[in-house]
Amino acid sequence: MIAAYEEIQPIYDKHQHPLPKARYVDFNQGVDARLFTEEIVSQLARIAIRPLRIAFDDIKTYDYYNKAIRMSVKAGMKDFSNYLLYNFMDKPVDLYKRLRINVELCDELNVNIYSFPMKYHPIRKGKCDSEDYSHNRDYIGKYWNRKYIRAIQAILNSTKGKIGKGMSFFLEAFGKTEEEYLELLEMPETFILYRFFFKWLDEKGSMGTDHWRQCWSHCMETLDEVEKQNVLNIIHRNIFSQEEIDSVDSEDALTLLNFYTNYRKEIITPGTKLYELKQEYDAHPTIKLRRKKTRI
């Protein structure tokens, strides 16, 4: 190359980009917040890292994580990213707490933190596992169930799998409180995917989210423990087979399960009332909460 430089220089100059390009270093894995020191952060800040990925897989590491973010910002770094493991030994509410912490840090420190929730799945059979999950996606963590996992995936569907800065959007997507978030996990998937549409139905006084919420509360308060547990098991398994539906005796419980079964079919079936309302919602230019680019 050196010997031929005089011959190739005109070609190189011809194709060289006229403007300089910004180049960044990316550690394509999360660094361990527990190992951060002032010296390490000062050295990291000398590298053009964008983003700095800091793992936040467990709410118990909050003190380390919070300190690592603040030390990095103080050293001049402003772009961060992390993967938040869930469906492992964590509880569902722990994911909400970690996501909210990141959004709050964005606002407080004026930085960008992109969070990517990632579902834990074993790659080999453990000693205590009753099943080898390495060839399927059926693993459910100790505190999780299939309905909760699907609810998280439905919420992330509108965010393309990531959550960035913006408290108002976060609160709309995941709930203003932990209680609202836990309610979302129980909510029918159709109501999560078409959140604004069902809010619009609430305003019209028919078949909206409030209708499901009232039915849910009534069942949780009035069903006997055996029937209630049976209904919750059906919802949490998220399969809704006819055999399971037939095992339910209470009319109130059947009405509740209808939100999880019939609604998901009717919203995409031409000729049904719900389908027609959805067409009206999508076409009407004056609907305040009309769906835009996202489904929430």
C-alpha positions as CSV (number, residue, x, y, z in Angstrom):
1,M,0.0,0.0,0.0
2,I,2.8,2.4,0.9
3,A,4.7,1.6,-2.3
4,A,1.6,2.1,-4.5
5,Y,0.4,5.2,-2.6
6,E,1.2,7.7,-5.3
7,E,-0.8,5.7,-7.8
8,I,-3.9,5.1,-5.6
9,Q,-4.0,8.5,-4.0
10,P,-6.1,10.1,-6.7
11,I,-8.6,7.2,-6.4
12,Y,-8.7,7.5,-2.6
13,D,-9.1,11.3,-2.8
14,K,-12.0,10.9,-5.3
15,H,-14.0,8.6,-3.1
16,Q,-13.1,10.0,0.3
17,H,-16.1,11.5,2.2
18,P,-15.9,15.3,2.1
19,L,-17.0,15.6,5.7
20,P,-15.4,13.9,8.7
21,K,-17.4,11.0,10.2
22,A,-18.0,10.6,13.9
23,R,-16.9,7.2,15.1
24,Y,-17.8,5.5,18.4
25,V,-16.7,2.6,20.5
26,D,-19.5,0.2,21.6
27,F,-19.0,-2.5,24.2
28,N,-21.7,-4.8,23.0
29,Q,-22.5,-6.0,26.5
30,G,-23.4,-4.5,29.8
31,V,-20.5,-3.5,32.1
32,D,-20.8,-4.3,35.8
33,A,-21.9,-1.3,37.8
34,R,-20.5,-3.0,41.0
35,L,-17.0,-2.6,39.6
36,F,-17.2,1.1,38.9
37,T,-14.6,3.4,40.6
38,E,-13.6,7.0,39.9
39,E,-10.4,5.8,38.1
40,I,-12.3,3.4,35.9
41,V,-14.9,5.9,34.9
42,S,-12.3,8.5,34.1
43,Q,-10.6,6.1,31.8
44,L,-13.9,5.1,30.1
45,A,-14.7,8.8,29.6
46,R,-11.5,9.1,27.5
47,I,-13.0,6.6,25.0
48,A,-15.6,7.6,22.5
49,I,-18.2,5.2,23.9
50,R,-21.7,5.6,22.7
51,P,-23.7,4.3,24.3
52,L,-22.2,3.0,27.5
53,R,-24.1,-0.2,28.4
54,I,-24.5,-0.7,32.2
55,A,-26.4,-3.8,33.3
56,F,-29.4,-3.4,35.5
57,D,-30.7,-7.0,35.8
58,D,-31.7,-6.9,39.5
59,I,-33.4,-4.2,41.5
60,K,-31.1,-5.2,44.4
61,T,-28.2,-3.6,42.5
62,Y,-29.9,-0.2,42.4
63,D,-27.4,1.5,44.6
64,Y,-24.5,0.3,42.5
65,Y,-26.3,1.2,39.3
66,N,-27.4,4.6,40.4
67,K,-23.9,5.5,41.5
68,A,-22.4,4.2,38.2
69,I,-24.8,6.3,36.1
70,R,-24.1,9.5,38.2
71,M,-20.3,8.9,38.1
72,S,-20.4,8.5,34.3
73,V,-22.5,11.6,33.8
74,K,-20.1,13.6,36.0
75,A,-17.2,12.3,33.8
76,G,-18.9,13.7,30.7
77,M,-20.9,10.7,29.3
78,K,-24.5,11.3,28.3
79,D,-25.6,8.3,26.3
80,F,-26.5,5.0,28.0
81,S,-28.2,1.8,27.3
82,N,-29.0,-1.3,29.3
83,Y,-30.7,-4.7,29.2
84,L,-33.2,-5.4,32.0
85,L,-33.5,-9.1,32.6
86,Y,-37.0,-10.3,33.6
87,N,-38.7,-13.6,34.1
88,F,-35.7,-14.8,36.2
89,M,-35.8,-14.5,40.0
90,D,-37.4,-11.1,39.8
91,K,-41.0,-10.2,40.6
92,P,-43.1,-8.5,37.9
93,V,-43.2,-5.2,39.8
94,D,-39.4,-5.1,39.8
95,L,-39.3,-4.5,36.1
96,Y,-41.6,-1.5,36.5
97,K,-39.4,-0.1,39.2
98,R,-36.2,-0.4,37.1
99,L,-37.8,1.1,34.0
100,R,-39.1,4.0,36.0
101,I,-35.8,4.6,37.6
102,N,-34.2,5.0,34.2
103,V,-36.8,7.4,32.9
104,E,-36.5,9.5,36.1
105,L,-32.7,9.5,35.7
106,C,-33.1,10.8,32.2
107,D,-35.2,13.7,33.3
108,E,-33.0,14.5,36.3
109,L,-29.6,14.3,34.7
110,N,-30.6,15.3,31.1
111,V,-29.2,12.2,29.6
112,N,-30.4,9.4,27.3
113,I,-30.9,5.9,28.8
114,Y,-32.5,3.4,26.5
115,S,-33.8,0.4,28.4
116,F,-34.3,-3.0,26.6
117,P,-36.3,-5.5,28.7
118,M,-35.2,-9.0,27.9
119,K,-37.0,-12.2,28.9
120,Y,-34.8,-14.7,30.6
121,H,-34.7,-18.1,29.0
122,P,-32.4,-21.0,30.0
123,I,-30.0,-22.4,27.4
124,R,-29.6,-25.7,29.1
125,K,-31.5,-27.9,31.6
126,G,-30.6,-27.1,35.2
127,K,-30.3,-29.6,37.9
128,C,-33.6,-28.6,39.5
129,D,-35.5,-28.1,36.2
130,S,-38.2,-30.6,35.5
131,E,-38.0,-29.8,31.8
132,D,-35.4,-29.0,29.2
133,Y,-36.4,-25.6,27.9
134,S,-33.4,-25.1,25.6
135,H,-35.5,-26.1,22.5
136,N,-38.6,-24.0,23.2
137,R,-39.7,-20.7,24.7
138,D,-41.9,-22.1,27.4
139,Y,-39.8,-21.2,30.5
140,I,-41.8,-19.2,33.1
141,G,-40.0,-17.7,36.1
142,K,-40.9,-18.4,39.6
143,Y,-43.0,-15.2,40.0
144,W,-44.2,-14.9,36.5
145,N,-46.9,-16.5,34.3
146,R,-47.6,-16.7,30.6
147,K,-50.2,-13.9,30.7
148,Y,-47.8,-11.4,32.4
149,I,-45.1,-12.1,29.9
150,R,-47.4,-11.7,27.0
151,A,-48.7,-8.4,28.5
152,I,-45.1,-7.0,28.6
153,Q,-44.5,-8.1,25.0
154,A,-47.7,-6.4,24.0
155,I,-46.7,-3.1,25.7
156,L,-43.2,-3.3,24.1
157,N,-44.8,-3.9,20.7
158,S,-45.6,-0.2,20.5
159,T,-42.1,0.9,21.6
160,K,-40.1,-1.4,19.3
161,G,-38.8,-3.1,22.4
162,K,-37.1,-0.2,24.0
163,I,-38.0,2.6,26.5
164,G,-36.2,5.9,26.4
165,K,-36.7,9.3,28.0
166,G,-40.1,10.8,28.4
167,M,-42.1,10.3,31.6
168,S,-45.5,11.0,30.1
169,F,-45.1,8.2,27.5
170,F,-43.8,5.8,30.1
171,L,-46.7,6.4,32.5
172,E,-49.2,5.9,29.6
173,A,-47.5,2.7,28.5
174,F,-46.7,1.1,31.8
175,G,-49.1,2.8,34.3
176,K,-48.8,5.8,36.6
177,T,-48.4,3.6,39.7
178,E,-47.3,0.1,40.5
179,E,-51.0,-0.8,41.0
180,E,-51.9,0.4,37.5
181,Y,-49.0,-1.6,36.1
182,L,-50.1,-4.7,37.8
183,E,-53.6,-4.1,36.5
184,L,-52.2,-3.9,33.0
185,L,-50.6,-7.3,33.4
186,E,-54.0,-8.7,34.1
187,M,-55.8,-6.8,31.3
188,P,-56.8,-8.6,28.1
189,E,-54.1,-8.4,25.4
190,T,-56.5,-6.8,22.9
191,F,-57.1,-3.9,25.4
192,I,-53.4,-3.4,25.7
193,L,-52.6,-3.4,22.0
194,Y,-55.5,-1.0,21.2
195,R,-55.3,1.1,24.3
196,F,-56.5,4.4,22.8
197,F,-59.4,2.7,21.0
198,F,-60.8,1.2,24.1
199,K,-60.4,4.5,26.0
200,W,-62.4,6.1,23.2
201,L,-65.1,3.4,23.8
202,D,-65.1,4.4,27.4
203,E,-66.0,8.0,26.3
204,K,-68.8,6.6,24.3
205,G,-70.0,4.5,27.2
206,S,-69.7,1.1,25.7
207,M,-67.4,-1.9,25.9
208,G,-64.3,0.0,26.9
209,T,-61.6,-0.6,29.4
210,D,-63.8,0.6,32.3
211,H,-66.3,-2.1,31.4
212,W,-63.5,-4.8,31.8
213,R,-62.2,-3.1,35.0
214,Q,-65.7,-3.2,36.6
215,C,-66.2,-6.8,35.7
216,W,-62.7,-7.8,37.0
217,S,-63.2,-6.0,40.3
218,H,-66.7,-7.6,40.7
219,C,-65.4,-11.1,40.1
220,M,-62.4,-10.6,42.4
221,E,-64.7,-9.4,45.2
222,T,-67.6,-11.8,44.9
223,L,-66.3,-15.1,43.6
224,D,-65.6,-17.8,46.1
225,E,-61.9,-18.7,46.5
226,V,-62.1,-21.9,44.5
227,E,-63.8,-20.3,41.5
228,K,-61.7,-17.2,41.6
229,Q,-58.5,-19.2,41.6
230,N,-59.8,-21.3,38.7
231,V,-60.5,-18.1,36.7
232,L,-57.1,-16.6,37.5
233,N,-55.4,-19.8,36.5
234,I,-57.2,-19.8,33.1
235,I,-56.2,-16.1,32.6
236,H,-52.6,-16.6,33.7
237,R,-52.1,-19.7,31.4
238,N,-53.3,-17.5,28.5
239,I,-54.6,-20.4,26.5
240,F,-58.4,-20.2,27.0
241,S,-59.2,-23.7,25.7
242,Q,-62.9,-24.7,25.5
243,E,-62.3,-27.3,28.1
244,E,-61.1,-24.6,30.5
245,I,-64.0,-22.3,29.8
246,D,-66.4,-25.2,30.4
247,S,-65.0,-25.7,33.8
248,V,-66.3,-22.3,34.9
249,D,-69.8,-22.2,36.5
250,S,-70.2,-18.6,37.4
251,E,-72.0,-16.3,34.9
252,D,-69.9,-13.4,36.2
253,A,-66.7,-15.3,35.6
254,L,-67.8,-16.3,32.1
255,T,-68.5,-12.6,31.3
256,L,-65.0,-11.8,32.5
257,L,-63.4,-14.5,30.3
258,N,-65.4,-13.2,27.4
259,F,-63.1,-10.1,27.3
260,Y,-60.1,-12.4,26.8
261,T,-61.6,-14.6,24.1
262,N,-64.4,-13.0,22.0
263,Y,-62.9,-9.5,22.0
264,R,-59.6,-10.6,20.3
265,K,-61.7,-12.3,17.5
266,E,-64.3,-9.6,17.1
267,I,-62.0,-6.7,16.7
268,I,-60.6,-8.2,13.5
269,T,-63.8,-9.9,12.2
270,P,-65.8,-7.8,9.6
271,G,-69.5,-7.5,10.5
272,T,-69.1,-7.5,14.2
273,K,-70.0,-4.4,16.2
274,L,-66.5,-4.1,17.7
275,Y,-64.9,-4.3,14.2
276,E,-67.3,-1.5,12.9
277,L,-66.5,0.7,15.9
278,K,-62.8,0.2,15.2
279,Q,-63.2,1.3,11.6
280,E,-65.0,4.4,12.8
281,Y,-62.3,5.1,15.3
282,D,-59.5,4.8,12.7
283,A,-61.3,6.9,10.1
284,H,-62.6,9.7,12.3
285,P,-60.4,12.8,12.1
286,T,-61.8,14.5,15.3
287,I,-61.2,11.7,17.8
288,K,-59.0,13.1,20.5
289,L,-57.4,9.8,21.4
290,R,-57.2,8.4,17.9
291,R,-54.4,5.9,17.2
292,K,-51.4,7.4,15.5
293,K,-48.3,5.5,14.7
294,T,-48.5,3.3,17.8
295,R,-51.2,1.1,19.1
296,I,-51.1,2.4,22.7
